[in-house]
Amino acid sequence: MSVPADGAAKTEQRLQEALEALPHLFLNLKNEDLYGEERGLYRHTQESGDAWERPVQLTFRTSPRGPGFQVQAGLRIQGGWNRRPKESPKHSFRVVFRSRYGLPSLKNALFPGQEGSLDQFILRAGNNHSWLHWDGKERRSADYLRDPWMRATYSVMGHSASRSRPVHLHLNGLYWGIYDLCERPDAGFAARTWGGRSVDYDARNADKVLSGDTIAWDRLMRLINAGITNEVTEKALRAELDVPAFIDFMLLNLYGANGDWDRSSNWYAARRRNPPGLWQFLVWDGERTLEDPQDNRLKDDDDQSPTRIFQKLRQSPNFCREFATRARKHMAPGAALSADAAAARYRSMAKHLEPALFAEALRWGDYRNRIHRYKEGSFETYTVEGHWKPEVERIVQRYFPARVEAFKAQLREAGLYEP
């Protein structure tokens, strides 16, 4: 950790205030299971599957010495790019509850107002737009808010989204920074949200099948790739896909100009198998968003992904009219994607996170400057006041006010918006 020039006493006071600002999660496991040469998770970060799950003792507290609970669980490394040690020393985790560890699910509430138990959750470390990213430009634009803002906004638009909350993480007694504790939007999430059991659902993490099989997904993609060219094919498509919800899912990702999703990553989808239901898409890993208000992603197209479905649906005049109607609805004054409402939601989340960020800055703010200079500079010591606050203000003052009109113009040109 680096100690700022304002002195050790002031630093200690600010650190204590930062640590009091969020709940704390403590993960403790055998040192050989974490760092061991043969079986350590941190020595084999790119391994996955059941063979790379380790027993862990989990303690959750509302504050450093506040009330909480302790349980046994399993721990895995989570995610894609930031598994690579050179890319980041701060890896994401997945915590799994199983009978062999003690409890098949966690009945203690992790989220305000939570009902029902969880069989797993994810601890997102943050990769894009973080102080540990390999690109100095992204480090300077770190905000740790884009992905939770995307999911919260989808919820405001009237759809199901995984809940999350920032926490301070301690790994085998060491402070490991701020993580976003998230529900995993898998079959278990679908069952909690829409009813039934996990086994009643097909669920996908992009191109990876999490539950069920590929029969319904393959049927959907055959319909899509054949083209939506008449009433018969459109009716068949609407028997497979919740089109209004899909429009809102695409609206949000296009509004945010998501620059990091394709067939292989950064979205989930689920449908009920019994009784048969419609495919629903779920927002995930929206870190590459809210960058340039002039960004235009309307031409993105990748097979076996939401962008391919969107491009093929644009062949339908009915779809284009429905898209335009929903775009007007969600960008109307006071609506979820209006400039004022979007900025207020983002600022509220920033206000909640800011008091805790001093601890993250002490833990990781100087890593790319003093510890591991990697790939592209500039190499600086990142701080809340010097870097995080300016980026938050840029998004609030410059991105949201400009984005709505720029996005409307893009949609008009594409035939997807009418005055």
C-alpha positions as CSV (number, residue, x, y, z in Angstrom):
1,M,0.0,0.0,0.0
2,S,1.1,3.6,-0.7
3,V,0.8,6.3,1.9
4,P,-0.2,9.7,0.6
5,A,1.7,12.8,1.4
6,D,-1.0,14.1,3.8
7,G,0.6,12.1,6.6
8,A,0.2,8.8,8.3
9,A,-2.3,10.0,10.9
10,K,-4.7,11.4,8.4
11,T,-4.3,8.4,6.2
12,E,-5.2,6.1,9.1
13,Q,-8.3,8.1,9.8
14,R,-9.4,8.1,6.2
15,L,-8.8,4.4,6.0
16,Q,-10.9,3.6,9.0
17,E,-13.7,5.7,7.6
18,A,-13.4,3.9,4.3
19,L,-13.5,0.5,6.0
20,E,-16.6,1.4,7.9
21,A,-18.4,2.4,4.7
22,L,-19.1,-1.1,3.3
23,P,-19.8,-4.6,4.5
24,H,-16.8,-7.0,4.8
25,L,-16.4,-10.4,3.4
26,F,-13.6,-12.6,4.8
27,L,-12.4,-15.7,2.8
28,N,-10.1,-18.1,4.6
29,L,-8.7,-21.3,3.1
30,K,-5.6,-23.5,3.4
31,N,-2.6,-21.6,2.2
32,E,-1.7,-24.5,-0.2
33,D,-5.2,-24.3,-1.7
34,L,-4.7,-20.6,-2.4
35,Y,-1.0,-20.3,-3.2
36,G,0.4,-23.9,-3.4
37,E,2.4,-24.9,-6.4
38,E,0.3,-27.9,-7.2
39,R,-3.2,-27.0,-6.2
40,G,-3.2,-23.3,-5.4
41,L,-5.9,-21.2,-7.1
42,Y,-3.6,-18.2,-7.4
43,R,-0.9,-20.4,-9.0
44,H,-3.3,-21.9,-11.6
45,T,-5.7,-19.0,-12.3
46,Q,-6.7,-20.1,-15.7
47,E,-7.9,-23.5,-14.6
48,S,-11.6,-24.1,-14.1
49,G,-14.2,-26.7,-13.3
50,D,-14.9,-28.9,-10.3
51,A,-11.3,-29.9,-9.9
52,W,-10.4,-26.3,-9.2
53,E,-12.8,-25.6,-6.5
54,R,-11.4,-25.3,-2.9
55,P,-13.1,-25.4,0.5
56,V,-13.3,-22.0,2.1
57,Q,-14.5,-20.5,5.3
58,L,-16.7,-17.4,4.6
59,T,-17.4,-14.7,7.1
60,F,-19.7,-11.8,6.2
61,R,-20.0,-8.7,8.4
62,T,-22.0,-5.5,7.9
63,S,-18.9,-3.6,9.2
64,P,-15.4,-4.6,10.4
65,R,-16.7,-5.5,13.9
66,G,-20.4,-5.6,13.2
67,P,-22.9,-8.4,13.2
68,G,-22.6,-11.1,10.6
69,F,-22.4,-14.9,10.0
70,Q,-19.9,-17.6,9.1
71,V,-20.4,-20.6,6.8
72,Q,-18.4,-23.1,4.8
73,A,-18.4,-23.1,1.0
74,G,-16.4,-23.7,-2.1
75,L,-14.2,-21.2,-3.9
76,R,-13.2,-20.9,-7.6
77,I,-11.5,-18.3,-9.7
78,Q,-14.1,-16.6,-11.9
79,G,-14.1,-14.7,-15.2
80,G,-12.0,-14.5,-18.4
81,W,-9.3,-12.0,-19.2
82,N,-8.4,-10.9,-15.7
83,R,-7.6,-14.6,-14.8
84,R,-4.2,-13.9,-16.4
85,P,-1.7,-13.0,-13.6
86,K,0.0,-10.3,-15.7
87,E,-3.3,-8.7,-16.5
88,S,-4.4,-8.4,-12.9
89,P,-3.3,-9.6,-9.5
90,K,-6.9,-9.0,-8.3
91,H,-8.9,-11.9,-9.6
92,S,-12.7,-12.4,-9.5
93,F,-14.1,-15.4,-7.5
94,R,-17.2,-17.6,-7.4
95,V,-18.5,-18.8,-4.1
96,V,-20.5,-22.1,-4.2
97,F,-22.6,-23.7,-1.5
98,R,-22.8,-27.5,-1.5
99,S,-23.9,-30.1,1.0
100,R,-20.4,-31.5,1.2
101,Y,-19.2,-28.2,2.7
102,G,-22.1,-28.0,5.2
103,L,-25.1,-26.3,3.5
104,P,-26.6,-26.8,0.0
105,S,-27.5,-23.1,-0.1
106,L,-27.0,-19.9,1.9
107,K,-30.1,-18.8,3.7
108,N,-28.6,-15.7,5.2
109,A,-29.4,-12.5,3.3
110,L,-26.6,-10.9,1.4
111,F,-28.7,-8.2,-0.2
112,P,-31.2,-5.8,1.4
113,G,-34.7,-7.2,1.0
114,Q,-33.5,-10.6,-0.2
115,E,-36.0,-13.4,-0.1
116,G,-34.9,-17.0,-0.6
117,S,-31.5,-18.7,-0.5
118,L,-28.5,-18.6,-2.8
119,D,-26.6,-21.6,-4.1
120,Q,-23.7,-19.4,-5.3
121,F,-22.6,-15.8,-5.9
122,I,-19.8,-14.0,-7.7
123,L,-17.2,-11.5,-6.5
124,R,-16.4,-9.2,-9.4
125,A,-12.9,-7.7,-9.1
126,G,-13.4,-5.2,-12.0
127,N,-11.2,-5.3,-15.1
128,N,-12.0,-2.7,-17.7
129,H,-12.0,0.8,-16.4
130,S,-10.1,-0.2,-13.3
131,W,-6.8,1.0,-11.7
132,L,-5.3,-2.4,-12.6
133,H,-6.1,-2.5,-16.4
134,W,-3.2,-2.9,-18.8
135,D,-4.1,0.3,-20.7
136,G,-3.2,3.6,-19.0
137,K,-6.3,5.3,-20.6
138,E,-8.6,2.8,-19.0
139,R,-6.9,3.2,-15.7
140,R,-7.5,6.9,-15.8
141,S,-11.2,6.3,-16.6
142,A,-11.7,3.8,-13.7
143,D,-15.1,4.3,-12.0
144,Y,-16.1,0.8,-10.8
145,L,-19.7,1.7,-11.5
146,R,-20.5,0.9,-15.2
147,D,-21.5,-2.7,-14.8
148,P,-23.7,-2.3,-11.7
149,W,-25.3,0.8,-13.3
150,M,-26.2,-1.3,-16.4
151,R,-27.8,-4.0,-14.3
152,A,-29.6,-1.5,-12.1
153,T,-30.9,0.4,-15.2
154,Y,-32.2,-2.8,-16.7
155,S,-34.2,-3.4,-13.5
156,V,-35.6,0.2,-13.7
157,M,-36.7,-0.5,-17.2
158,G,-38.9,-3.2,-15.8
159,H,-36.9,-6.4,-16.1
160,S,-35.1,-8.9,-14.0
161,A,-31.4,-8.2,-13.2
162,S,-28.9,-9.7,-10.8
163,R,-28.5,-7.8,-7.6
164,S,-25.1,-6.6,-6.4
165,R,-23.5,-4.6,-3.7
166,P,-19.9,-3.5,-3.1
167,V,-18.0,-5.1,-0.3
168,H,-14.5,-5.0,1.2
169,L,-12.8,-8.4,0.6
170,H,-10.2,-10.0,2.9
171,L,-8.3,-13.0,1.5
172,N,-6.5,-15.2,4.0
173,G,-6.2,-12.2,6.3
174,L,-5.0,-9.7,3.7
175,Y,-7.1,-6.8,2.6
176,W,-7.8,-7.4,-1.1
177,G,-9.8,-4.4,-2.1
178,I,-13.4,-3.6,-3.1
179,Y,-15.4,-6.3,-5.0
180,D,-18.9,-6.2,-6.4
181,L,-20.8,-9.1,-4.8
182,C,-23.3,-10.2,-7.4
183,E,-26.0,-12.8,-7.9
184,R,-25.0,-15.1,-10.8
185,P,-27.8,-14.9,-13.4
186,D,-28.0,-18.6,-14.0
187,A,-30.7,-21.2,-13.7
188,G,-30.9,-20.7,-10.0
189,F,-31.5,-17.0,-10.5
190,A,-34.2,-17.8,-13.1
191,A,-35.9,-20.2,-10.6
192,R,-35.8,-17.6,-7.8
193,T,-37.1,-14.9,-10.2
194,W,-39.7,-16.7,-12.4
195,G,-40.6,-19.7,-10.3
196,G,-39.9,-23.5,-10.5
197,R,-36.6,-25.2,-9.9
198,S,-33.2,-24.8,-11.5
199,V,-33.6,-28.0,-13.5
200,D,-36.7,-26.5,-15.1
201,Y,-34.5,-24.0,-17.1
202,D,-32.2,-23.8,-20.0
203,A,-29.5,-21.3,-19.0
204,R,-26.5,-20.0,-20.9
205,N,-23.5,-17.9,-20.1
206,A,-23.0,-16.7,-23.7
207,D,-21.8,-19.8,-25.6
208,K,-21.5,-22.0,-22.5
209,V,-24.5,-24.1,-21.5
210,L,-25.1,-23.9,-17.7
211,S,-28.3,-25.8,-17.4
212,G,-30.5,-27.9,-19.7
213,D,-29.5,-28.4,-23.4
214,T,-29.1,-26.6,-26.7
215,I,-32.3,-27.8,-28.4
216,A,-34.3,-24.6,-27.8
217,W,-31.4,-22.3,-28.4
218,D,-30.5,-24.0,-31.7
219,R,-34.1,-23.7,-32.8
220,L,-34.1,-20.0,-32.0
221,M,-30.9,-19.4,-33.9
222,R,-32.1,-21.4,-36.9
223,L,-35.2,-19.2,-37.1
224,I,-33.0,-16.1,-36.8
225,N,-30.4,-17.0,-39.4
226,A,-33.1,-18.1,-41.9
227,G,-34.4,-14.5,-41.7
228,I,-37.5,-12.9,-40.3
229,T,-39.1,-12.1,-43.7
230,N,-42.8,-12.7,-43.3
231,E,-45.6,-13.0,-40.7
232,V,-45.1,-16.8,-40.4
233,T,-41.5,-16.6,-39.5
234,E,-42.1,-13.6,-37.2
235,K,-44.9,-15.5,-35.4
236,A,-42.6,-18.5,-35.0
237,L,-39.8,-16.3,-33.6
238,R,-42.2,-14.6,-31.1
239,A,-43.1,-18.1,-29.8
240,E,-39.4,-18.5,-28.8
241,L,-38.3,-15.1,-27.7
242,D,-39.7,-12.4,-25.4
243,V,-39.4,-9.7,-28.0
244,P,-40.3,-6.6,-25.9
245,A,-37.8,-7.6,-23.2
246,F,-35.2,-8.3,-25.9
247,I,-35.7,-4.9,-27.4
248,D,-35.1,-3.3,-23.9
249,F,-32.0,-5.5,-23.4
250,M,-30.6,-4.3,-26.8
251,L,-31.7,-0.7,-26.2
252,L,-29.7,-0.6,-23.0
253,N,-26.6,-2.2,-24.4
254,L,-26.7,0.1,-27.5
255,Y,-27.4,3.2,-25.4
256,G,-24.3,2.3,-23.3
257,A,-22.4,1.4,-26.6
258,N,-21.3,-1.9,-25.1
259,G,-17.9,-2.6,-26.7
260,D,-17.1,-5.9,-25.2
261,W,-19.6,-8.7,-25.9
262,D,-19.9,-11.3,-28.6
263,R,-21.0,-15.0,-28.9
264,S,-18.4,-16.0,-26.2
265,S,-18.8,-13.6,-23.4
266,N,-20.7,-11.0,-21.3
267,W,-24.3,-11.9,-21.5
268,Y,-26.6,-14.6,-20.0
269,A,-29.9,-16.0,-21.3
270,A,-32.5,-18.4,-19.8
271,R,-35.8,-19.9,-20.7
272,R,-38.2,-22.2,-18.8
273,R,-38.3,-25.8,-20.2
274,N,-41.2,-27.0,-18.2
275,P,-43.7,-25.5,-19.0
276,P,-42.0,-24.1,-22.1
277,G,-41.3,-20.4,-21.9
278,L,-39.6,-17.6,-23.9
279,W,-35.9,-16.8,-24.0
280,Q,-35.0,-13.9,-21.7
281,F,-31.6,-12.1,-21.9
282,L,-29.8,-10.9,-18.8
283,V,-27.3,-8.0,-18.5
284,W,-23.8,-9.0,-17.4
285,D,-20.3,-7.5,-17.4
286,G,-21.2,-4.1,-18.9
287,E,-17.8,-2.6,-18.0
288,R,-17.0,-1.4,-21.6
289,T,-19.9,1.2,-21.7
290,L,-20.5,4.9,-21.0
291,E,-17.3,5.9,-22.9
292,D,-17.9,8.3,-25.8
293,P,-21.4,9.7,-26.2
294,Q,-21.0,9.5,-30.0
295,D,-20.2,5.8,-30.0
296,N,-22.4,3.8,-32.4
297,R,-22.6,0.0,-32.0
298,L,-25.7,-0.5,-34.2
299,K,-23.8,-2.5,-36.8
300,D,-22.3,-5.0,-34.4
301,D,-23.2,-8.6,-35.6
302,D,-21.9,-11.9,-34.3
303,D,-23.6,-15.2,-34.9
304,Q,-25.0,-17.1,-31.9
305,S,-25.3,-13.8,-29.9
306,P,-27.8,-11.0,-29.1
307,T,-26.3,-8.8,-31.9
308,R,-27.1,-11.4,-34.6
309,I,-30.7,-11.7,-33.3
310,F,-31.0,-8.0,-33.4
311,Q,-29.7,-7.6,-36.9
312,K,-32.0,-10.3,-38.3
313,L,-35.0,-8.9,-36.4
314,R,-34.4,-5.5,-38.1
315,Q,-35.7,-7.2,-41.3
316,S,-39.2,-7.0,-39.8
317,P,-41.0,-3.7,-40.1
318,N,-43.1,-4.7,-37.1
319,F,-40.0,-5.1,-35.0
320,C,-38.6,-1.7,-36.1
321,R,-41.8,0.0,-35.2
322,E,-41.9,-1.7,-31.8
323,F,-38.3,-0.9,-31.2
324,A,-39.0,2.8,-32.0
325,T,-41.9,2.8,-29.6
326,R,-39.9,1.3,-26.7
327,A,-37.0,3.7,-27.4
328,R,-39.3,6.7,-27.1
329,K,-40.7,5.2,-23.9
330,H,-37.4,4.7,-22.2
331,M,-35.8,8.0,-23.3
332,A,-38.9,10.1,-22.4
333,P,-38.4,12.8,-19.7
334,G,-37.9,11.0,-16.4
335,A,-37.7,7.5,-17.9
336,A,-34.8,5.1,-17.3
337,L,-32.6,6.3,-20.2
338,S,-33.4,10.0,-20.0
339,A,-30.3,12.1,-19.3
340,D,-31.5,13.3,-15.9
341,A,-32.7,9.9,-14.6
342,A,-29.6,8.1,-15.9
343,A,-27.2,10.6,-14.4
344,A,-29.1,10.7,-11.1
345,R,-28.9,6.9,-10.8
346,Y,-25.2,6.9,-11.6
347,R,-24.5,9.7,-9.1
348,S,-26.4,7.9,-6.4
349,M,-24.3,4.8,-6.9
350,A,-21.1,6.9,-6.9
351,K,-22.2,8.6,-3.7
352,H,-22.5,5.2,-2.0
353,L,-19.2,3.9,-3.3
354,E,-17.0,7.0,-2.8
355,P,-16.5,6.8,1.0
356,A,-15.0,3.3,0.7
357,L,-12.7,3.9,-2.3
358,F,-9.8,5.3,-0.3
359,A,-9.1,1.8,0.8
360,E,-9.1,0.5,-2.8
361,A,-6.7,3.3,-3.7
362,L,-4.3,2.4,-0.9
363,R,-4.4,-1.3,-1.9
364,W,-4.1,-1.1,-5.7
365,G,-3.7,2.5,-6.7
366,D,0.0,2.4,-7.1
367,Y,0.3,-1.2,-8.4
368,R,0.8,-0.2,-12.1
369,N,3.2,2.6,-11.1
370,R,5.5,1.0,-8.4
371,I,4.9,-2.7,-8.5
372,H,4.2,-3.9,-12.1
373,R,4.4,-1.6,-15.1
374,Y,2.7,-3.6,-17.8
375,K,1.9,-2.8,-21.4
376,E,0.7,0.8,-21.9
377,G,1.2,3.9,-19.8
378,S,1.0,6.4,-18.5
379,F,2.0,4.9,-15.1
380,E,0.7,6.8,-12.2
381,T,-0.5,6.4,-8.6
382,Y,-4.3,6.5,-8.9
383,T,-6.4,8.3,-6.3
384,V,-10.0,9.1,-5.6
385,E,-9.6,12.9,-5.9
386,G,-7.2,12.9,-8.8
387,H,-8.7,10.2,-11.0
388,W,-12.0,8.7,-9.9
389,K,-13.9,11.9,-9.2
390,P,-13.0,13.5,-12.5
391,E,-14.2,10.4,-14.4
392,V,-17.5,10.3,-12.5
393,E,-18.0,14.0,-13.2
394,R,-17.2,13.4,-16.9
395,I,-19.9,10.7,-17.2
396,V,-22.5,12.7,-15.3
397,Q,-21.8,16.1,-16.8
398,R,-20.7,15.2,-20.4
399,Y,-21.8,11.6,-21.2
400,F,-25.4,11.4,-20.1
401,P,-26.4,14.9,-21.3
402,A,-25.0,14.3,-24.8
403,R,-25.9,10.6,-25.2
404,V,-29.6,10.7,-25.5
405,E,-29.7,13.0,-28.5
406,A,-26.7,11.3,-30.2
407,F,-28.4,7.9,-29.7
408,K,-31.7,9.1,-31.0
409,A,-29.9,10.4,-34.2
410,Q,-28.2,7.0,-34.6
411,L,-31.6,5.2,-34.3
412,R,-33.3,7.5,-36.7
413,E,-30.7,6.9,-39.3
414,A,-31.1,3.2,-38.8
415,G,-34.9,3.4,-39.1
416,L,-35.4,2.5,-35.4
417,Y,-36.7,5.8,-34.0
418,E,-39.4,8.3,-35.0
419,P,-40.0,11.8,-33.6
